[in-house]
């Protein structure tokens, strides 16, 4: 048991402790070493058969050292708890500051995007108005993108025109043949 407590106190020395925690750990470690040496002396007196001497040591020295160890460990725990609470408060402040910065940056990005969109929209609108005015005044300027539409239209129109013209010519031929047959006296007789 004593060896385990000593190892635990030594393991605490490896941790990053602040000044107050280190002081409490050193006091607790020294008080425990003294307590353990008193217990060793008490054990030796008991082995020799001196019960009265062992009881005197227990009453006078052993209890005081045990209380000192308890107080030092309590101080160490209080100092550690204080440091943990301070770290949590700092983490909360940092989180708040980080989210504030993120929200500010997000708002700025959205604002810049809207500003850029408004600028581009204004420029496009102005360009379209200018092209429309020019077109209405009879100038040879075409609307933006009109050359693309006209190019696509010239490719598709001839094929449609041919098919429409072919249908129209076949309909005209049929009408001519039917109208010529109606007007001729022989066609009337055939009916």
Secondary structure, DSSP 8 states (H G I E B T S, - for coil): -HHHHHHHHHHHHHS---HHHHHHHHHHHHHHHHHHHHHHHHHHHHHHT-HHHHHHHIIIIIHHHHHHHHHHHHHHHHHHHHHHHHHHHHHHHHHHHHHHHHHHHHHHHHHHHHHHHHHHHHHHHHHHHHHHHHHHTT-S---TTHHHHHHHHHHHHHHHHHHHHHHHHHHHHHHHHHHHHHHSHHHHHH-
